[in-house]
Amino acid sequence: MPSSSKIQEALEARDALAAALGGVGIQLPAMDVRTPWADDRGRDAGYALVHLGVCSAPVALLLADVIRKGSAS
């Protein structure tokens, strides 16, 4: 299992992303943090994952539009 600091880092990243998306009117309702399983040698992963979950097609299109506009700046 990743260290508590890596899990905390992932939680903070999830919250920052949710706040940024919320600021432009987008919500990904299934965002959470997951810890990867051990590799094939039995070693635990040294990180945690921000899982973005699923979203509807309209939300995906809004997200794509925000990314396009942001990358054009």
N, C-alpha and C positions, 0 to 999 in steps of 0.2 A: 504494500500500500504506500502511496506517496506520503511524504512528510506533511505534517499539519501546515507548514508554511506554503507548500505547493498547493494544497487544497484551498487555503486562504487566498492565495494569489488567483486561483481560478474563480473563486467566489467573487472577488473584487472585480475581475475582468468581466464576468457575467453581468454584474450589477452596473458596471460602467457602460457596457454595450447596451443593456436594456434601457438605461437612462438616455443614452445618445439616440437610440431608435425612438424612444418615447418623445424626445424633443422634436422629432420630425413626423410624429403621428403614426409610428409603426410599433406594433407589439407582437413579439414572438411568444405565444403563451406557454410553450413547452420548454423554455430554456432551463437547464439545470447543470449541475456539475457531476461528472462521473469519474471514477477512478479506474484506470485500465487494469486488466488482470496481469498476472505474472507472465513473463515470456516463456519460451519453450525450455529454457535452462533453469526456470524456477526463480528468476530474479524479478523483483517487483519493479514496476515502472517508477521513474523518478519524477513524475508529473501527474497532473490531473487534467481532465478534458472539460472544456465548456461545450456542452451539447446544445445545439441550437434548436433541436426538435423539428417539428413540422409546421407548415403554415399553409394557408389557402393560396390559390393562384393570384387573387388580387393583392394580397400582402406581398407575395414574391415579386410581383410587378412593381409595386411601390418601392420595395427595397432595391430592386435593380435600377429604378429611376433615380433614387437618392444617390446610389453609388456612382452612376454615370455623371450626374450633376456635380458631385463632389470631386470626381477625378478630372473634370474639365476646369476646375478652379486653379 
